[in-house]
Amino acid sequence: MENKIVSGTIGFIFFVFVSSCSPDGHPEPYGALPSGAQMEWQHMAYYMFVHFGPNTFTDMEWGSGLEDPAVFNPSELDCLQWVATAKAAGMKGIIITAKHHDGFCLWPSRFSDHTVAQSTWLEGRGDVLKELSSACREYGLKFGIYLSPWDRNHPGYGTAAYNRIFASTLEEVLTSYGPVFEQWFDGACGDLSVSPYDWDLFNRTVREHQPQAVIFSDVGPGCRWVGNETGYAGETNWSTMDTSGYSPGKHAPPFGILNSGQRGGPYWIPAEADVSIRPGWFYSPATDDQLKTVDQLMDIYFGSVGRNANLLLNVPPDRRGRIPAGDSIRLMEFKERRDSLFSVNLAGNARVTVSNQQGGGSRKFRPAGITDNDDRTYWKPADDRTTASFTLHFDRPVTFSVLSLGEYIPLGQRVARFIAEYSDPEDGKWQLFARGTTIGYRRMFRFRQVTSEKVRISILEAGAPPLINRVELY
Ligand code: FUL
């Protein structure tokens, strides 16, 4: 009896598997593909970076490691306030500098004597990671760790023993504070001539203890640095790359490659754009009046999230251990601007026609998959088509100044060139209003207002039949 149930279950699974692969036009995957964890990460789009530590109190960007741990003494540390701020700002998680280059650990590490335990804060009994991870859980935000391999304090740094010390430190953090969505490895380093970093060991340690964590570095493997600290991905931005022969830091790929990825690269390593709301990464009273404006933040948003990257925006807590009011207000203004811009997606009301469609009468891959606001549905032209177009028809003219497009990336990033046109209300001729190269998970454009009853997107070049699952007009 039990056996029957088991074999019945297997039969069912087999049936589902076979039928989902049956020849009804289900597209073949193309090139490197994202993992489930990378897909979840991609959906997050925008999250907070928090630089906090002795530098907050000494007005430094790179501490020497010789700082007296007593300098770390936030008077009103409140991680709930950080998390509430991030949540209200529309961010989906927080990555904290658990240990920056100065080596100071924001948790009482067993592998260092330069930590919160040696500080004056809460008489050495505090643990920032504990407070932050539990605040994240309470608010439903994801928690991420920045841990600098470069350690200007640790006496073992640069010696053969250091790789094990760093791996143990990593293991300690990754096994003490619950799920970690991203492990951030900084490429900046000191003298490694005696003993280079053992990246395989570091990555293995992450995989062992937090298999779902996306590993960030100059070369991934989970996601990659975008090649600058200004928050901009390339207008061309492939999530694929060939990292063979490269490693984080001094042997990283050229900035241009990091910024644009590589068409046909064998690994899926999407870009993450990191930038600070202030001129520096750490808090300084000198930068209180130098916050990025809402216009600058909007430009960065379109330059990162709008170019197939995730945005990691740094908002450093002050010496009280709170996000200053000015920064918090700026985040809310930025959120309000996005909310009002993206409030009504005009494309949702459009009728869609396509130049070509998967044959066989399949209801899957219908043109409506482009506008139905469902990430899992998409339009697919016939198997032999790598160019195709779709048109949005409106009952009456609509006015818009933003276009957003997206590919169904679980089956690979395909589009290499496209144009967007509207039909001129005067003479019905097609007028170009945007042109681009890659699309990927999301590609957004801003332009001067357009009014029309018809909008046409033409894919002019793709490595395989384009699978478009998103078009939005605002
Ligand atoms: C860099 C570091 O050197 C900066 O201090 C900062 O942490 C930035 C995010 O990464 O490599």
Residues whose N, C-alpha, C, O or C-beta is under 5 A from the ligand:
A	BS01	FUL	E61 D186 A188 W281
